[in-house]
Every structure is written in C-alpha cells, then in structure tokens.
Amino acid sequence: METRAGHPPALPHPNRRQAVARGCAWLGLAAGLATDPGDIAHAAPQGPAPPPGATSGGSGPLTLRSAAQSGSPAKYASGDPQRPGLCGEIAAAVLRADPDLRIQGLDQMVPLRRLELMLSTGELDVFFCLLKSEHRHPLMRYLPVPLYRVAHVLATRAGDPPAPRTWDELRAFARRQPVLLAQGTKLAGTLQEADVAFQESARSDREALQMLVKGRTAAVYGQDINLRQAARLTGLESQVRIGTQVFEEETQFVVVSRQLPEPVVERLTERLRQLNASGEIARLTERYR
C-alpha cells in the first residue's frame, strides 16, 4: 500500500425481540432469546467508583459499565434489525460467552469525545470498538485481540467519473473541491497528514452522503463499513458509489479503563480470544461489509 506521501496506487479492498440478556437493552437482535429484565441495565453509573463486581477476580458474577457511541449506526443502534450495530453485536457475543458477566449502559448514547473522557476518568470500564491513536493510549488500555479492520475509501455519486485511486490523485482532486467527512472522527488526522484538503461540515456519515447526492460535495471520505451502512439506512445505495480503493486500513479494538483490575482485563481478553478463534467475530463482521 502506498504511503500517504508516496505514489503507488492504493490497493483494492478484498470484500438476534429485545436486547440480548445481560446488557444490550436497545440492540434488538433475532427474536427467540429469553430475556431476564433484571439483567438489562439502562444507564452507566456516574463517577469513578467501580460498580459491584468490577473488583472481583477472573470468575464469578461481574458487572462492568459501558456505553454506545452516538452518531455511528454501523457500530451501535442503527435501527436496522438485520444489522443493529456491529460493536453492539460483539458485546452481546461476549455476554453469551460469559453468562456471569453483565454490561451496563449499552443503551446510553455518548459522543466519541465524551467516551474518551469517561474511559480516562474511570466512569466507564469497557468500550467496544475503537481505533488506535496516539492521544488515546495514555487515556485507556487496548485489549490485544483485534476485532475487525476498516478501510478508508471514497464515496462518489453513481454517475460521476471514476474516483481517485492514489494519494496523489486524491490530493489533486481535493484541491479542486475538498473531500467531505463526518465530524469528530480520526480520519481528519489522516487527511491532514496526507495533505488532502477536506471539510468536516457533516454531522454524520448519513448526512455526508445526503450532501453528496445534493451536489454539495464531490466525494465523501470515510470508513467502508460506516459508509455502506449509511447508504443502506438513507436509501441511497443506488445513488452513491462506495469505492473499493483503500487509502488507509485500521483495526478496531476493545478498550478498557486503566483503573480496571488485571483479573478483569484478563477475563475480557480471554472471552475475546474465544470468539476470535471460533470465527464468531468474523461472521458478525461479514454481514456489515
């Protein structure tokens, strides 16, 4: 793959009635699962004190605090029963793998910047799906099991000429009209480093695609999974073209508070390893591609 300042072309990108018990009140996965209302939590407790069970060892009942990311329907609360949110589904899979584990607050929608702060202060114990970045490392701890990879791609209008295929082409394209991306994402740093002109005037990927169709931008730069989900949810699949040229690839991870006890970190890591080895995470991810 070309470096951001290089010249070779970017590589083609290879292509469950109510929430799951114990933690996903909003999720709405496939019907038929038994639900215990006592296990469904509605908000993450405030303050830095750990919840009951969070200081226990690597086995037995355990309650952890989490939240959902607002403005990211591919990850949480999409409203699509077939694809309710990949990160919420991964959290539900962890709960199925560990019946003694509860996760509170997955129905609480929180902006990304606030999530980072809550993790750094210990208000949250765990969050599902976050990209690595330099400024986040001192604030939280990344678990070592990769969840899924995302590709940075371009979305253009279906009838427009072919989209740029290299960083050089993208830089020249953006000099004529800056590419659009959703506010508050890590992608802005990528484009800054690559010297690609951009604007962050869209509040979400859905809004960005709507602006694209209305002719207010010539291209949207974003993550492949997010853009495809946004196109489905807005009914714009026939009007936009999600490119297959990969300008950057990154991996999503589970992150935890640095205040979380080591036995709890090990327990979560082991459940993720089990789901990774069984292929469950890969199966969930494939439905969002």
Backbone torsions as a table, in degrees:
resi	resn	phi	psi	omega
1	MET	NA	141.0	-179.7
2	GLU	-66.2	140.3	169.8
3	THR	-72.3	164.2	-173.5
4	ARG	-63.7	-24.7	179.1
5	ALA	-101.5	2.5	-173.8
6	GLY	-91.3	-168.4	-172.1
7	HIS	-122.3	-25.5	-177.4
8	PRO	-61.1	156.4	-177.5
9	PRO	-68.8	149.4	174.4
10	ALA	-66.0	147.2	-174.5
11	LEU	-79.3	151.2	174.1
12	PRO	-65.6	146.6	-179.5
13	HIS	-93.3	113.1	-176.5
14	PRO	-58.5	128.6	-172.1
15	ASN	-105.2	NA	NA
16	ARG	NA	NA	NA
17	ARG	NA	-48.4	-167.9
18	GLN	-172.2	175.9	-173.1
19	ALA	-66.5	156.5	176.7
20	VAL	-59.5	139.2	-178.5
21	ALA	-56.7	149.7	179.5
22	ARG	67.5	46.6	163.2
23	GLY	142.0	-14.9	-172.0
24	CYS	-120.0	73.1	-171.3
25	ALA	-61.9	-31.0	-175.2
26	TRP	-96.0	-10.0	-158.3
27	LEU	-67.1	-43.7	176.8
28	GLY	65.8	51.5	177.3
29	LEU	-80.3	-168.1	-171.4
30	ALA	-61.9	141.3	-177.5
31	ALA	-67.1	159.4	175.6
32	GLY	113.5	-13.6	178.9
33	LEU	-82.5	140.9	174.6
34	ALA	-73.0	138.4	-177.9
35	THR	-121.7	128.8	175.9
36	ASP	-101.8	107.3	-175.7
37	PRO	-56.8	-27.1	-179.3
38	GLY	-67.8	-17.3	-178.1
39	ASP	-93.1	-6.6	-174.8
40	ILE	-96.9	121.1	-178.3
41	ALA	-102.7	151.5	-172.8
42	HIS	-112.8	-9.3	178.2
43	ALA	-162.1	146.4	177.1
44	ALA	-75.8	128.8	178.9
45	PRO	-58.9	147.9	-179.6
46	GLN	-91.8	158.0	176.0
47	GLY	94.4	162.5	-173.0
48	PRO	-81.0	-11.9	-177.1
49	ALA	-66.4	135.3	-180.0
50	PRO	-68.0	149.4	179.9
51	PRO	-74.0	165.5	177.4
52	PRO	-55.3	129.6	177.4
53	GLY	97.7	-18.9	-175.4
54	ALA	-71.4	-18.0	178.0
55	THR	-98.3	7.2	178.1
56	SER	-77.0	174.2	-177.2
57	GLY	-78.8	-153.8	-173.6
58	GLY	-85.8	7.6	178.0
59	SER	-145.2	166.8	-179.7
60	GLY	89.6	178.0	-178.5
61	PRO	-58.1	137.7	-178.1
62	LEU	-148.6	131.8	177.2
63	THR	-119.1	128.0	179.5
64	LEU	-123.4	151.6	179.5
65	ARG	-100.5	135.7	178.4
66	SER	-143.8	-169.5	177.2
67	ALA	-161.6	169.2	176.1
68	ALA	-106.8	150.6	-179.9
69	GLN	-87.5	122.2	178.2
70	SER	-73.5	153.5	177.1
71	GLY	71.9	15.0	-179.5
72	SER	-133.5	73.0	-173.7
73	PRO	-64.2	-22.4	175.9
74	ALA	-68.5	-24.6	-178.4
75	LYS	-96.8	-39.0	-173.4
76	TYR	-148.1	140.8	167.5
77	ALA	47.8	57.2	-176.5
78	SER	-75.7	-26.0	-172.9
79	GLY	88.4	-4.9	178.4
80	ASP	-98.3	111.8	-177.5
81	PRO	-62.9	-23.7	178.5
82	GLN	-79.0	-29.8	179.1
83	ARG	-137.3	76.5	-172.9
84	PRO	-73.6	-9.2	-178.8
85	GLY	137.8	116.0	-172.4
86	LEU	-62.9	-43.5	-176.8
87	CYS	-70.5	-34.7	173.1
88	GLY	-64.1	-37.2	178.2
89	GLU	-68.5	-36.5	176.9
90	ILE	-66.0	-42.1	176.6
91	ALA	-60.0	-41.6	178.3
92	ALA	-64.2	-37.2	177.7
93	ALA	-64.6	-38.8	176.5
94	VAL	-62.1	-40.6	179.0
95	LEU	-65.2	-37.4	177.2
96	ARG	-67.1	-34.2	-179.8
97	ALA	-75.1	-19.1	-177.5
98	ASP	-135.5	86.1	-174.9
99	PRO	-61.4	-20.3	179.3
100	ASP	-85.7	-1.5	-177.5
101	LEU	-96.9	137.1	171.4
102	ARG	-123.4	145.2	175.8
103	ILE	-125.7	116.7	-179.9
104	GLN	-91.4	146.7	169.0
105	GLY	93.8	7.1	-177.6
106	LEU	-72.2	-3.6	173.8
107	ASP	-99.0	2.5	179.6
108	GLN	-94.3	114.7	-178.3
109	MET	-88.5	122.6	-173.8
110	VAL	-129.9	136.9	176.1
111	PRO	-64.0	155.4	-174.4
112	LEU	-58.1	-47.1	-178.8
113	ARG	-59.9	-39.3	178.3
114	ARG	-67.4	-37.0	176.7
115	LEU	-59.9	-44.2	178.6
116	GLU	-59.5	-44.2	179.9
117	LEU	-64.8	-43.1	-178.5
118	MET	-65.3	-34.7	175.6
119	LEU	-69.6	-39.7	-177.6
120	SER	-69.0	-31.4	-179.1
121	THR	-92.4	-4.0	-179.8
122	GLY	85.0	10.1	175.6
123	GLU	-70.8	-26.5	173.2
124	LEU	-117.5	146.4	177.9
125	ASP	-95.0	-36.6	-173.5
126	VAL	-148.2	146.9	173.1
127	PHE	-139.3	136.3	-176.7
128	PHE	-96.6	117.9	171.9
129	CYS	86.2	96.7	174.9
130	LEU	-146.7	141.1	177.2
131	LEU	-80.9	153.8	176.9
132	LYS	-76.7	141.2	172.2
133	SER	-152.8	154.2	-174.2
134	GLU	-60.2	-40.8	-176.3
135	HIS	-73.6	-17.7	-179.4
136	ARG	-84.7	-26.4	-174.0
137	HIS	-56.7	-41.9	178.1
138	PRO	-70.9	-18.1	-173.3
139	LEU	-90.1	-22.9	-172.3
140	MET	-155.8	174.8	-178.4
141	ARG	-120.6	130.4	178.4
142	TYR	-90.2	128.8	174.2
143	LEU	-75.1	148.0	-168.3
144	PRO	-78.3	-0.7	-177.2
145	VAL	-94.5	114.0	178.1
146	PRO	-67.0	142.0	179.8
147	LEU	-93.9	-65.5	178.9
148	TYR	-156.6	158.1	-179.5
149	ARG	-98.2	144.9	174.2
150	VAL	-119.7	148.4	179.4
151	ALA	-114.6	138.1	173.3
152	HIS	-83.0	121.2	-177.6
153	VAL	-135.9	173.1	177.3
154	LEU	-108.1	142.0	169.9
155	ALA	-111.1	131.5	177.5
156	THR	-130.5	170.7	176.6
157	ARG	-70.2	146.0	-172.6
158	ALA	-57.8	-34.8	-176.1
159	GLY	-93.9	2.7	-176.9
160	ASP	-79.0	164.2	176.7
161	PRO	-60.2	163.8	179.8
162	PRO	-54.1	143.1	-177.9
163	ALA	-77.8	160.6	175.5
164	PRO	-54.3	148.1	-176.8
165	ARG	-119.2	-7.6	178.9
166	THR	-134.8	167.3	177.0
167	TRP	-62.8	-40.6	179.0
168	ASP	-61.4	-45.1	178.1
169	GLU	-63.3	-38.9	-179.6
170	LEU	-67.7	-39.3	177.5
171	ARG	-61.7	-45.1	179.5
172	ALA	-65.5	-41.9	178.5
173	PHE	-59.2	-46.5	-175.5
174	ALA	-72.4	-20.8	175.3
175	ARG	-67.5	-30.4	177.6
176	ARG	-78.2	-41.4	176.2
177	GLN	-152.4	115.2	-177.3
178	PRO	-55.5	141.1	176.3
179	VAL	-72.1	155.7	-177.5
180	LEU	-105.8	141.2	172.0
181	LEU	-143.7	160.7	-179.3
182	ALA	-70.0	148.9	-178.7
183	GLN	-68.4	149.1	169.6
184	GLY	77.1	14.5	-179.4
185	THR	-99.5	166.9	178.1
186	LYS	-74.6	-12.3	-174.9
187	LEU	-65.4	-27.8	-179.8
188	ALA	-60.0	-40.3	177.8
189	GLY	-63.2	-37.5	177.7
190	THR	-62.1	-45.3	-178.6
191	LEU	-69.9	-35.9	176.4
192	GLN	-61.7	-46.0	179.8
193	GLU	-62.9	-34.1	-179.1
194	ALA	-86.1	0.5	179.8
195	ASP	60.0	42.6	177.2
196	VAL	-106.6	124.5	179.3
197	ALA	-67.5	137.7	-178.3
198	PHE	-151.6	166.4	172.5
199	GLN	-133.8	144.0	-179.5
200	GLU	-111.4	47.7	-175.9
201	SER	-88.0	-4.2	177.9
202	ALA	-94.3	135.7	-179.1
203	ARG	-79.8	-14.8	-178.9
204	SER	-160.5	168.5	175.8
205	ASP	-64.5	-35.4	178.3
206	ARG	-61.3	-46.4	179.4
207	GLU	-65.5	-36.3	179.1
208	ALA	-61.7	-44.1	179.7
209	LEU	-66.6	-36.4	177.0
210	GLN	-64.2	-39.7	176.7
211	MET	-65.9	-36.1	177.5
212	LEU	-61.4	-49.2	-178.1
213	VAL	-63.2	-31.8	-180.0
214	LYS	-81.7	-0.2	177.5
215	GLY	82.8	16.1	-178.6
216	ARG	-86.9	-4.1	173.0
217	THR	-156.1	159.9	-179.9
218	ALA	-96.3	-18.4	-178.4
219	ALA	-160.2	148.6	175.5
220	VAL	-116.0	129.0	177.9
221	TYR	-101.5	127.7	-177.9
222	GLY	-167.4	-174.9	178.5
223	GLN	-84.9	138.8	-174.2
224	ASP	-55.7	-48.6	-178.5
225	ILE	-62.3	-43.9	-179.8
226	ASN	-63.3	-44.0	-178.2
227	LEU	-67.6	-40.0	179.2
228	ARG	-65.3	-42.3	177.8
229	GLN	-64.3	-40.9	178.9
230	ALA	-63.5	-40.1	178.5
231	ALA	-64.0	-40.7	177.8
232	ARG	-63.6	-45.4	-174.6
233	LEU	-70.7	-27.4	179.5
234	THR	-95.0	-3.7	-179.7
235	GLY	69.8	27.9	-176.4
236	LEU	-106.2	13.9	-175.3
237	GLU	-57.1	-34.4	-178.1
238	SER	-83.0	-11.1	-175.5
239	GLN	-104.8	-14.0	179.8
240	VAL	-123.1	154.3	178.4
241	ARG	-119.3	117.2	177.9
242	ILE	-88.9	115.3	-175.3
243	GLY	-66.9	158.6	177.5
244	THR	-104.6	-3.8	178.8
245	GLN	-78.2	125.4	-174.7
246	VAL	-96.3	119.9	178.1
247	PHE	-94.4	-23.1	179.2
248	GLU	-162.0	147.0	174.0
249	GLU	-125.7	140.4	179.5
250	GLU	-141.4	163.1	-177.1
251	THR	-117.5	136.7	175.7
252	GLN	-87.7	141.1	-179.4
253	PHE	-132.4	162.3	166.2
254	VAL	-84.3	136.1	177.1
255	VAL	-118.7	152.0	178.8
256	VAL	-132.6	160.4	174.6
257	SER	-65.6	142.7	176.4
258	ARG	-68.1	-10.2	177.2
259	GLN	-88.7	-5.9	-177.5
260	LEU	-71.8	131.7	-178.6
261	PRO	-59.8	147.2	-176.2
262	GLU	-58.1	-41.7	178.7
263	PRO	-59.2	-32.8	178.4
264	VAL	-71.8	-41.3	176.7
265	VAL	-59.4	-44.4	179.8
266	GLU	-64.0	-38.0	180.0
267	ARG	-64.2	-46.9	178.1
268	LEU	-62.8	-42.3	-179.8
269	THR	-61.3	-42.1	-179.4
270	GLU	-65.0	-39.8	178.3
271	ARG	-63.9	-40.2	178.5
272	LEU	-65.8	-38.5	176.8
273	ARG	-61.9	-40.3	178.8
274	GLN	-62.3	-45.1	-178.7
275	LEU	-67.6	-33.6	177.7
276	ASN	-69.6	-44.7	-179.1
277	ALA	-65.5	-34.3	-179.1
278	SER	-77.2	-13.5	-177.5
279	GLY	86.2	5.2	-176.6
280	GLU	-64.8	-43.3	-179.6
281	ILE	-64.1	-41.4	178.5
282	ALA	-63.4	-39.2	179.4
283	ARG	-65.0	-42.4	178.3
284	LEU	-63.0	-45.1	-177.0
285	THR	-61.5	-39.6	-174.7
286	GLU	-59.5	-31.5	-179.3
287	ARG	-69.3	-15.6	-179.4
288	TYR	-99.9	-3.5	-179.0
289	ARG	-77.6	NA	NA
